[in-house]
Amino acid sequence: MAIAKVTSKGQVTLPIKVRKKLGLKTGSYLAFDSFGDDYILKAMPVDPLDELEGFCQYNGPSHTVDEMNAAILKKAGTLHRESVQK
C-alpha cells in the first residue's frame, strides 16, 4: 500500500511507484471515480488531438466554412465518380 500526505492546500505528492504504475508524467491528468465511500484514482488518457497540435503547418490564406464545405463536396463527388467508373 502506498500512502501520501495531504497538504494544507489539498495537494498530494503521489509516491513514485504509483506514478510509474499509472504512467504519469508532469502535466498528466487524473480522474477520481466514486466507489461507495471510497474513490478510485484513474490516469486519464491523453487526447490524441492535443498531441497533434502544430503538427501540420499551413501558411496559406484562411478559408470560410462555406469554402471548406464546397471543397469537401467537390472532392467527394470526384471520389464517387472514380469509384463508379471502376
ROTI-314152 format. One record per atom (N, C-alpha, C, O): residue in one letter; atom name; x, y, z. Coordinates in steps of 0.02 Angstrom, whole numbers. Layout:
<atoms>
{"a" "CA" {X Y Z}}
...
</atoms>
This chain:
<atoms>
{"m" "N" {42 -59 0}}
{"m" "CA" {0 0 0}}
{"m" "C" {44 62 0}}
{"m" "O" {93 66 37}}
{"a" "N" {27 111 -42}}
{"a" "CA" {63 174 -44}}
{"a" "C" {22 226 -6}}
{"a" "O" {-39 228 -10}}
{"i" "N" {57 269 31}}
{"i" "CA" {24 320 71}}
{"i" "C" {53 389 53}}
{"i" "O" {113 396 42}}
{"a" "N" {9 439 49}}
{"a" "CA" {30 507 35}}
{"a" "C" {-5 554 85}}
{"a" "O" {-60 539 108}}
{"k" "N" {27 609 100}}
{"k" "CA" {1 658 147}}
{"k" "C" {-30 716 109}}
{"k" "O" {-2 739 59}}
{"v" "N" {-88 740 132}}
{"v" "CA" {-122 797 102}}
{"v" "C" {-96 861 134}}
{"v" "O" {-93 866 195}}
{"t" "N" {-77 910 92}}
{"t" "CA" {-53 975 119}}
{"t" "C" {-112 1019 137}}
{"t" "O" {-170 1002 125}}
{"s" "N" {-97 1077 166}}
{"s" "CA" {-150 1124 185}}
{"s" "C" {-187 1151 124}}
{"s" "O" {-243 1175 130}}
{"k" "N" {-155 1148 65}}
{"k" "CA" {-187 1170 3}}
{"k" "C" {-224 1113 -32}}
{"k" "O" {-250 1122 -87}}
{"g" "N" {-227 1055 -1}}
{"g" "CA" {-261 998 -31}}
{"g" "C" {-219 961 -83}}
{"g" "O" {-246 921 -122}}
{"q" "N" {-155 974 -85}}
{"q" "CA" {-111 942 -133}}
{"q" "C" {-82 878 -105}}
{"q" "O" {-72 870 -45}}
{"v" "N" {-68 832 -151}}
{"v" "CA" {-39 767 -132}}
{"v" "C" {18 752 -180}}
{"v" "O" {11 761 -240}}
{"t" "N" {73 728 -153}}
{"t" "CA" {127 703 -196}}
{"t" "C" {118 628 -200}}
{"t" "O" {121 592 -149}}
{"l" "N" {107 604 -261}}
{"l" "CA" {97 532 -270}}
{"l" "C" {163 496 -264}}
{"l" "O" {213 518 -293}}
{"p" "N" {165 441 -228}}
{"p" "CA" {227 402 -223}}
{"p" "C" {250 380 -293}}
{"p" "O" {209 368 -337}}
{"i" "N" {315 374 -302}}
{"i" "CA" {343 358 -367}}
{"i" "C" {317 293 -395}}
{"i" "O" {306 287 -456}}
{"k" "N" {306 243 -352}}
{"k" "CA" {282 179 -378}}
{"k" "C" {211 185 -406}}
{"k" "O" {193 149 -453}}
{"v" "N" {171 231 -378}}
{"v" "CA" {104 243 -404}}
{"v" "C" {108 279 -471}}
{"v" "O" {74 261 -519}}
{"r" "N" {151 331 -474}}
{"r" "CA" {160 368 -538}}
{"r" "C" {184 322 -593}}
{"r" "O" {160 326 -650}}
{"k" "N" {231 279 -578}}
{"k" "CA" {257 233 -628}}
{"k" "C" {203 183 -650}}
{"k" "O" {195 170 -709}}
{"k" "N" {167 156 -603}}
{"k" "CA" {114 107 -617}}
{"k" "C" {60 138 -663}}
{"k" "O" {35 104 -708}}
{"l" "N" {43 201 -651}}
{"l" "CA" {-9 235 -690}}
{"l" "C" {20 270 -753}}
{"l" "O" {-18 296 -794}}
{"g" "N" {86 269 -760}}
{"g" "CA" {117 302 -817}}
{"g" "C" {110 377 -816}}
{"g" "O" {104 409 -869}}
{"l" "N" {111 406 -757}}
{"l" "CA" {100 478 -750}}
{"l" "C" {165 517 -759}}
{"l" "O" {218 496 -736}}
{"k" "N" {159 573 -793}}
{"k" "CA" {214 619 -803}}
{"k" "C" {190 689 -786}}
{"k" "O" {131 699 -773}}
{"t" "N" {235 736 -785}}
{"t" "CA" {216 805 -772}}
{"t" "C" {162 826 -822}}
{"t" "O" {169 817 -882}}
{"g" "N" {107 854 -797}}
{"g" "CA" {52 876 -840}}
{"g" "C" {-1 823 -851}}
{"g" "O" {-52 838 -883}}
{"s" "N" {9 762 -826}}
{"s" "CA" {-42 709 -834}}
{"s" "C" {-104 728 -794}}
{"s" "O" {-101 766 -746}}
{"y" "N" {-160 701 -815}}
{"y" "CA" {-223 712 -781}}
{"y" "C" {-247 648 -747}}
{"y" "O" {-235 593 -771}}
{"l" "N" {-281 658 -691}}
{"l" "CA" {-309 602 -654}}
{"l" "C" {-385 611 -647}}
{"l" "O" {-410 667 -642}}
{"a" "N" {-420 555 -646}}
{"a" "CA" {-492 556 -634}}
{"a" "C" {-505 521 -567}}
{"a" "O" {-471 472 -550}}
{"f" "N" {-554 545 -531}}
{"f" "CA" {-572 515 -467}}
{"f" "C" {-644 490 -473}}
{"f" "O" {-690 530 -479}}
{"d" "N" {-654 425 -472}}
{"d" "CA" {-720 395 -477}}
{"d" "C" {-744 372 -409}}
{"d" "O" {-707 337 -373}}
{"s" "N" {-805 390 -392}}
{"s" "CA" {-835 370 -328}}
{"s" "C" {-851 296 -330}}
{"s" "O" {-879 271 -379}}
{"f" "N" {-834 262 -277}}
{"f" "CA" {-848 190 -271}}
{"f" "C" {-868 178 -198}}
{"f" "O" {-827 162 -156}}
{"g" "N" {-933 186 -185}}
{"g" "CA" {-957 182 -116}}
{"g" "C" {-930 240 -76}}
{"g" "O" {-938 298 -96}}
{"d" "N" {-898 224 -20}}
{"d" "CA" {-868 276 22}}
{"d" "C" {-796 293 1}}
{"d" "O" {-764 336 31}}
{"d" "N" {-772 259 -50}}
{"d" "CA" {-703 268 -73}}
{"d" "C" {-701 299 -142}}
{"d" "O" {-753 309 -175}}
{"y" "N" {-641 315 -164}}
{"y" "CA" {-631 340 -232}}
{"y" "C" {-578 298 -266}}
{"y" "O" {-531 274 -235}}
{"i" "N" {-587 290 -331}}
{"i" "CA" {-538 255 -372}}
{"i" "C" {-501 307 -414}}
{"i" "O" {-533 349 -446}}
{"l" "N" {-436 305 -413}}
{"l" "CA" {-394 351 -450}}
{"l" "C" {-377 320 -517}}
{"l" "O" {-352 264 -520}}
{"k" "N" {-390 357 -572}}
{"k" "CA" {-376 332 -639}}
{"k" "C" {-336 383 -678}}
{"k" "O" {-349 443 -674}}
{"a" "N" {-287 359 -715}}
{"a" "CA" {-249 403 -759}}
{"a" "C" {-293 417 -820}}
{"a" "O" {-323 372 -848}}
{"m" "N" {-297 481 -838}}
{"m" "CA" {-337 500 -897}}
{"m" "C" {-295 492 -959}}
{"m" "O" {-237 511 -961}}
{"p" "N" {-325 463 -1011}}
{"p" "CA" {-287 456 -1074}}
{"p" "C" {-274 525 -1103}}
{"p" "O" {-313 572 -1095}}
{"v" "N" {-219 530 -1138}}
{"v" "CA" {-202 592 -1171}}
{"v" "C" {-246 599 -1233}}
{"v" "O" {-255 552 -1271}}
{"d" "N" {-274 659 -1242}}
{"d" "CA" {-315 672 -1301}}
{"d" "C" {-269 673 -1362}}
{"d" "O" {-225 716 -1366}}
{"p" "N" {-279 626 -1409}}
{"p" "CA" {-234 624 -1466}}
{"p" "C" {-234 688 -1507}}
{"p" "O" {-183 705 -1539}}
{"l" "N" {-288 725 -1506}}
{"l" "CA" {-290 788 -1543}}
{"l" "C" {-243 840 -1511}}
{"l" "O" {-213 880 -1547}}
{"d" "N" {-236 838 -1445}}
{"d" "CA" {-189 882 -1412}}
{"d" "C" {-118 867 -1433}}
{"d" "O" {-76 912 -1440}}
{"e" "N" {-104 803 -1444}}
{"e" "CA" {-37 783 -1465}}
{"e" "C" {-21 807 -1536}}
{"e" "O" {38 815 -1553}}
{"l" "N" {-72 818 -1576}}
{"l" "CA" {-61 837 -1646}}
{"l" "C" {-57 913 -1656}}
{"l" "O" {-44 936 -1711}}
{"e" "N" {-68 951 -1603}}
{"e" "CA" {-67 1023 -1609}}
{"e" "C" {-1 1047 -1639}}
{"e" "O" {53 1030 -1614}}
{"g" "N" {-5 1085 -1693}}
{"g" "CA" {53 1111 -1726}}
{"g" "C" {87 1063 -1773}}
{"g" "O" {138 1080 -1803}}
{"f" "N" {60 1002 -1780}}
{"f" "CA" {91 952 -1823}}
{"f" "C" {90 973 -1896}}
{"f" "O" {141 966 -1931}}
{"c" "N" {35 997 -1919}}
{"c" "CA" {28 1019 -1989}}
{"c" "C" {32 1095 -1992}}
{"c" "O" {-5 1130 -1959}}
{"q" "N" {77 1118 -2032}}
{"q" "CA" {84 1190 -2040}}
{"q" "C" {50 1211 -2105}}
{"q" "O" {60 1180 -2157}}
{"y" "N" {9 1262 -2102}}
{"y" "CA" {-24 1290 -2162}}
{"y" "C" {-13 1364 -2161}}
{"y" "O" {-35 1399 -2115}}
{"n" "N" {21 1389 -2211}}
{"n" "CA" {37 1460 -2214}}
{"n" "C" {-3 1496 -2268}}
{"n" "O" {12 1554 -2283}}
{"g" "N" {-53 1463 -2296}}
{"g" "CA" {-93 1493 -2349}}
{"g" "C" {-147 1538 -2321}}
{"g" "O" {-149 1551 -2260}}
{"p" "N" {-191 1562 -2364}}
{"p" "CA" {-245 1606 -2342}}
{"p" "C" {-297 1568 -2301}}
{"p" "O" {-305 1507 -2308}}
{"s" "N" {-332 1604 -2259}}
{"s" "CA" {-387 1574 -2220}}
{"s" "C" {-446 1561 -2266}}
{"s" "O" {-455 1595 -2316}}
{"h" "N" {-487 1511 -2249}}
{"h" "CA" {-546 1494 -2288}}
{"h" "C" {-607 1495 -2242}}
{"h" "O" {-602 1480 -2183}}
{"t" "N" {-664 1511 -2271}}
{"t" "CA" {-726 1511 -2233}}
{"t" "C" {-752 1439 -2228}}
{"t" "O" {-729 1395 -2265}}
{"v" "N" {-798 1428 -2183}}
{"v" "CA" {-829 1362 -2176}}
{"v" "C" {-864 1344 -2241}}
{"v" "O" {-861 1286 -2263}}
{"d" "N" {-898 1392 -2273}}
{"d" "CA" {-932 1378 -2337}}
{"d" "C" {-882 1356 -2390}}
{"d" "O" {-896 1310 -2429}}
{"e" "N" {-824 1388 -2393}}
{"e" "CA" {-773 1369 -2442}}
{"e" "C" {-747 1299 -2428}}
{"e" "O" {-736 1260 -2474}}
{"m" "N" {-737 1283 -2364}}
{"m" "CA" {-713 1216 -2347}}
{"m" "C" {-765 1163 -2363}}
{"m" "O" {-749 1110 -2390}}
{"n" "N" {-829 1177 -2347}}
{"n" "CA" {-882 1130 -2363}}
{"n" "C" {-888 1118 -2438}}
{"n" "O" {-897 1062 -2460}}
{"a" "N" {-881 1172 -2479}}
{"a" "CA" {-884 1165 -2551}}
{"a" "C" {-826 1122 -2576}}
{"a" "O" {-836 1080 -2621}}
{"a" "N" {-766 1130 -2548}}
{"a" "CA" {-708 1090 -2568}}
{"a" "C" {-719 1017 -2550}}
{"a" "O" {-701 972 -2589}}
{"i" "N" {-749 1004 -2492}}
{"i" "CA" {-762 935 -2471}}
{"i" "C" {-813 903 -2519}}
{"i" "O" {-803 846 -2540}}
{"l" "N" {-867 939 -2535}}
{"l" "CA" {-917 912 -2582}}
{"l" "C" {-887 898 -2650}}
{"l" "O" {-903 848 -2682}}
{"k" "N" {-844 943 -2673}}
{"k" "CA" {-812 934 -2739}}
{"k" "C" {-769 871 -2738}}
{"k" "O" {-773 831 -2785}}
{"k" "N" {-729 862 -2687}}
{"k" "CA" {-686 803 -2682}}
{"k" "C" {-727 740 -2675}}
{"k" "O" {-711 689 -2705}}
{"a" "N" {-781 743 -2635}}
{"a" "CA" {-824 684 -2627}}
{"a" "C" {-855 664 -2693}}
{"a" "O" {-860 605 -2708}}
{"g" "N" {-876 714 -2733}}
{"g" "CA" {-905 699 -2799}}
{"g" "C" {-854 667 -2844}}
{"g" "O" {-870 620 -2881}}
{"t" "N" {-792 691 -2843}}
{"t" "CA" {-738 663 -2884}}
{"t" "C" {-725 591 -2863}}
{"t" "O" {-719 547 -2906}}
{"l" "N" {-720 578 -2798}}
{"l" "CA" {-707 510 -2774}}
{"l" "C" {-765 463 -2792}}
{"l" "O" {-753 406 -2810}}
{"h" "N" {-826 488 -2788}}
{"h" "CA" {-884 447 -2806}}
{"h" "C" {-882 428 -2880}}
{"h" "O" {-892 370 -2898}}
{"r" "N" {-870 477 -2923}}
{"r" "CA" {-866 463 -2995}}
{"r" "C" {-811 413 -3011}}
{"r" "O" {-821 369 -3052}}
{"e" "N" {-754 420 -2978}}
{"e" "CA" {-699 374 -2989}}
{"e" "C" {-717 303 -2966}}
{"e" "O" {-698 255 -2999}}
{"s" "N" {-753 297 -2911}}
{"s" "CA" {-771 230 -2887}}
{"s" "C" {-824 198 -2931}}
{"s" "O" {-823 137 -2938}}
{"v" "N" {-868 237 -2961}}
{"v" "CA" {-920 209 -3004}}
{"v" "C" {-890 186 -3071}}
{"v" "O" {-914 138 -3100}}
{"q" "N" {-837 220 -3094}}
{"q" "CA" {-806 204 -3158}}
{"q" "C" {-765 140 -3155}}
{"q" "O" {-750 110 -3206}}
{"k" "N" {-746 119 -3096}}
{"k" "CA" {-704 59 -3088}}
{"k" "C" {-741 -3 -3100}}
{"k" "O" {-713 -58 -3095}}
</atoms>
